[in-house]
């Protein structure tokens, strides 16, 4: 029986890094809109500040960062930027397991580190088939970042599907 690991959004970055660590375990990887950040500089002011803040106040809700590292938080969940289906949208809003507050420092730091680890391991998944699905107009997980990451992956058995629109294209 084949074993696949699938991750959506933050789960995509987590799935990729898990597949790298367990490269002989999975028969395939599917990444849906992973939050791949182009450049994570450990010596940048933003990174060092976040690391310090994470130690002091890990649950502190933060504002979006500017510059090369941009994290979006508390984005408006409305028809069109999440799903075209009013029913899917309402279920999402009512789901008690979905966090609806501002993104915490520790979460942002985790996203940065998962992205950094993914970039460092683009050549460590050469035997595992990989499928990446990305909305062309995704405003949360930038398609240009996903494309550059995909191009850098050192595997011949990979495919990228770019869908018209944003997340709504595949959350129906």
N, C-alpha and C positions, 0 to 999 in steps of 0.2 A: 504494500500500500504506500502511495506517495504521500510525503509530508510537505506541506507548504506553510510558510509564514506570511501573513498578510497584515499590513498596518496602514491605517488611515491617519493623516495629519501627523501629530506628535507620535502616534503609534507607528507611523511609517519610518521615522528615524530610529525608533526603538527596535522595530522589526529588522531593519537593515543591520544595525550593530549586533543584534542577537544572531543573525545569520552569519555574520563575519566570525563571531566567536565560536559558533557551532557549525562551521562550514561543511562538515561531512554529515550532518544530521538532516538538514533540509534538502528537499528535492527541487525547491523553487521558492522565489521571493517575489511578493507583489507589494509594491509601494504605491499608495494612493495619496497624492498631494503631500509629500513629506516636507517638513519645514527645514529646508536646506538653506543655511545662511552662507553667502559667498565667502566671507572672510571673517574668521574669529581670531583676533589678535590677543593673546594672553597678556601682553604688556600694554594694551591700550587702557586709557583712563576708564572707559566704560566697563571693561571686563574686570579690572582691578577694583573699581568701586562696587560693582555687583558682588564680587567675591567677598569683600569686606562686609557689605550690607547683608549678605546671606548668612554670615557668621553671627552677626549682631541681631538682625531682625528678619529671619527667613520667610516669615509670613506676611511681611509688609507689602501692601498693594502698591504697585509702581505705575508711573506714567509711561507712555511709549518712549522708547529711546530714539534718538535721531542719528543721522549719519549712516555709515555702512551697515550697522547692526540695527535693524528696525524690527521691533516686536509689536504686533498689534494686540490690544487687549480689549475686552468688553465691547467687541464690535457689535453693531446693531444686527440683531437677528430678525430679519424681515424677509418677506417674500421677494425673491429675485437674487439675493446675495447668498442665500443658503440653500434654498430649494424652490422650485416653481409650484410644488404641491402644498396647498394650504393645510392638508391633513398631516403631512410629514412635519411641516413647520410647527403645528400645534402640538404634536406628540413630542417634538424636541423641547419646546418651551415647558411642557408639563413634566418632563422626565426629571425625577428627583436626583438622578445620578449625574446629571449635567451641571457642572459648576457654572454659575452665572455672574460671579463677581469679577473684579479686576484681577489680572494675572499677578501672582505673587513673585517676589524676588527669587525664591528657590526654584520656581517653575521656569522662569526666564533663564536662570543659570543652567538648569538641566537641559533646556533646548539648545543653548549655546554649546554645551559640552557634547551632547549627542551629535550635533551638526559637525563640530570639530572632529570628533571620533570618526564620523562617516567619511569626511574628506581625507583623513589620515589613512583610511582603509579602503580606498577605491581600487587598490590593486590586490586585495585579499579575498576576492569573491569570484575568481576567474572560472571556477568549475560549476557554479550554481546559476541556473537560468533565472533571469530577473525580468520582471515586467513592471514598468512605472506608468501610472496613469495620472494625468495632470490637466487641470482646466487652464485654457489659454488666458483667461481673464481673472484668475484667482487673485484676490487682493490680500489674502492672508499668507498663503504658501506660494511665493513668487515663482511663476513658470520659468523665467529666465534663469533662476538659480537651479531649478530642477534639471533644466536642459544642460547646463554646464556640468552639473554633477553627473548626469547620465553619460554625457560624452566622455568624461574622464574615467568612467568605470572600465576596468581592465577585464572585460569578458566579451566574448564574441556572441554568447547566447543571451542577448538582451533585446528588449523591445520597449519603445516608448509610445504611448498613445496620448496625443494631445487632443482634448475635447474642446469643442466650441463652448464659450462661456466660462463660468467659474465652478465652484463646488456644486452648484445646483444641477450641473450636467450629469452627475453620477449619484446624487442623493435624491432619489425620487421614490 
